Every structure is written in structure tokens, then in C-alpha cells.
Amino acid sequence: MSKLALHWKIIIGLVLGIVWAFAASALGWNEFTLNWIDPFGVIFIRLLKFIAVPLVLFSIISGISDLKDISKLGRLGAKTLGIYLITTISAVAIGLLLVNVIKPGAMVDDETRIKNRISYELWAMEEGVEIKDGKRFSQDEKYASYLSEAQKLSANENDLAAQERLQDAEKKKDEGPLQFLVDMVPENIILSISDNALMLQVIFFAIFFGICLAVLPEENVSQVKQFVKGTNEVFLKMVDFVMRAAPFFVFALMAGVLANMADSPAEVFEIFKGLGSYSLVVFGGLAFMVFVFYPVIARTVVKPLTYTGFFKRISPAQFLAFSTSSSAATLPVTMECVEENIGVSRNITSFVLPIGATVNMDGTSLYQAIAVIFLAQLHMVDLSLGQQLTIVLTATLASIGSAAVPSAGLVMLIIVLQSVGLNPLWIAIIFPVDRILDMCRTVVNVTGDATVSTIIAKSEGELNFQKL
Ligand code: ASP
């Protein structure tokens, strides 16, 4: 067993976790799973999360303080953000293409869609939202008999969970256009460090601190630099230790997630049936990104990298992304994989990956594009080209604004829905399948970060690729 590569051990843990969850629910052991196995999954996520912030802090400071030429940092920053933006917009475009061609929302029977449509018109009237496509089913006598059922439907959409998320999103919407810049600057660095959601503030502080270290005379700061480097090593070692136990932790996490998802995992399948076509389109788009888009780019940039080699090198991070649903929690492992297995220098990983984990979410943006159009199709709403372009813009921004934690993409979807005059409470419709889609889109988010950091390392001459 000890000779088996880590990614195989993690796969085994993952599969055993799923098998366990099904067996346990069949045997009525769900309670046992929740009491005795699930806590280890929670411990795993806590370990990764607590390592993530100090690791980002110390690795960025140590990477930047070593830079001989600070102007390189500006170039690196612009390149990083530029390439991240390109991959995100490509992901939205792929999502839009798939959902417009396959039309998963139109696969539902017309009667249901007409009722949905009328409930949408009623909602729009109440909220004073203008419907752009000009149709009016609610005023057509032909559909008068559907009216009362549609009214019931719109009442159902006021699902409690959706309402709560709506309030979160409303807060974000009221903010001014430069709020994201304001949010990046810490008020009190201790507070930022103590809140994983404020990772961008930690990055800002670390870059600033690193620049100051780099420009000060060596004799004044050599001990500080030494301390930062040494501490960084300690956190990297922690990642190493935690990863050795990862197969077991992933088992616990999967068993726990499934046990929490529904009373029985069989129920999960039931839920999926209704949203099957939508889920398949999202899976298809995400699979395209992971199995075609990124490996092709990575192989084009790094010639000796083989297709399977690409996955061998980063799969521990991918499996972890899948089981934790959080790019932030996966970050320490992404950094380790990209540095040790692909050969990207620490200067690059420590700068590009933490920024990527917080702002680059290709999987999230692709999913948001598909979800919005699917929901529109389900309600017989035709979106114009202009509205679809608005979706490109808002899904890109919403994915940048999504925190790297479970379900963040769903919350931000509200903003994308509102940007084209759709009912934000529709997130309640896709809510039941969101966790599993979240797991998959997080894999895409992490793979995207790893690929972009490889491209940047190559272009900066900071890639020391070795055959495995
Ligand atoms: N869970 C995703 C992540 O951490 C964000 C999302 O909900 O899409 O990358």
C-alpha cells in the first residue's frame, strides 16, 4: 500500500467513502456516520483552512522579498490577471454555447413551462421588472386556466433557504462599483488573518510587506527574511503531513457529505432525475474544461508534459477540490502539487495561486452561465443577444466575487439572474443538486489556477519541468 501513489490512495478513499455512505444508509447507520465519521471530514477541512492563510501570507512575503527587480512584480500581476480573465471569459462562452445548443430547460413539458412563465410574469409585475421578450401568457385567455396553479408556483419559490441567500446577495448589490478595491485593503491585518473570507486582504498585505522587505537594505531585514522563510517551510511541512492522511480524511469527508445531503443517498438520485438534463450540461461543460481545455493548453505550453502526466501531477489537488468543495481549503495542496510535481518556482506559485484561488473561478462562471439560461428556458423566457452578453459580463464578475468556499457560486448566481431581469429566487429550483455540481466546479477552478500558473512560470523562465 505504501508504494501506491498518493492520488490512487485518495481515489480509493473517495470511492470507499461513497460505498460506505450507500451501505450505511441501507443498513440504517446514517446516525453512526454522522456521529463518528463525519467529524474527521470536518477536522480535515479545518486543518487545510488554518494552514491556508499563514501559508499564503508567508509564501507571498518570502517570494516577493527575494525579487531583485520590483518592476517584475507589476508585469507578473498584469499577466496573471489578464490570463485569468481570458480563461474565465472562455469558460462563460463555452457554457453559453452548450446551454443554447442543448437547451436543457426546453426539455421539460410545455405545460409546466407555461405555468412557470405565467408565475414569472406575475412576479415581474409585482416587482416592477420589465420583461424584454414582449410575450404575455398571463393575459392570454388560452392560458387562463393555468393562472391559479402558476400563482401557487410563485409562492413555492419563496423557499426559505433561497430567501436567506437573496439577502446576502442584496447586500453585495447595494455596494458601489469600487467597493471591490476598498474590500481588498485591510483595516486591521489581525482581523483579516482571522477570517478566511478576507484572503484578498491578506494577499494585499503580504505583497506590500514583501515589497518593503525587498527594497530595504539587506543588513536591516535579513533576520526578518530568514524568519519568514523558515516559518513558510514549517507550514509546507504541515501540508505534507496532512496530505499523508488525506486518503482517510477524504473517505470521512465523502461519507459525511453524502449522509448530510439527504436521508438516503438514493434520494440524491431521485432529486437528480428532475434536474438531470441541466446537471448533465453542467457536468459536460466542466468535463470539457478539465479533460480538454486545460490539458491541451498545458501541453501546448509545456511540450514534454503528457496528457496523463498532467493529471498525475495535479490530481491530488483535484480530488481534494472535489471532496472539500473549496478552492481556499485546497490551496495549500495546489501549491504543493504545482511546485513539486510540475516544477513551477515558488516565486510564481506563491503569488499566482493564492490570487487564482480567490479570483479565478472558471468552473463557477461556466456553471452560472448555464444555470441562468437553463432557468430562463424553464420559464419560457427568451433572452436576447444583448442579455446574453450581459450574462458574460456579470458571470465573469460574479465568479471573481465568489468566495472560495462551498456554495459561494450559487449565492452570486442571484446577481447574474437579477442583471437580466429574472427572479433571483429561482436558485431554489437548482438548489437540490448544487452541492455535487459545486464539487465538480471547484475541481475546474483549481485546475484552472494550476494551468495558468504553469503558463506564467513558463513565460517567465521559472519552470523547472522534470520527467516523473
Ligand atoms: N466552491 C467553489 C470554490 O471554492 C466556489 C463555488 O461555489 O462555485 O471554488
Residues whose N, C-alpha, C, O or C-beta is under 5 A from the ligand:
A	BS01	LIG	S325 S326 S327 A328 T364 A403 A404 V405 P406 S407 A408 G409 L410 D438 R441 T442 N445
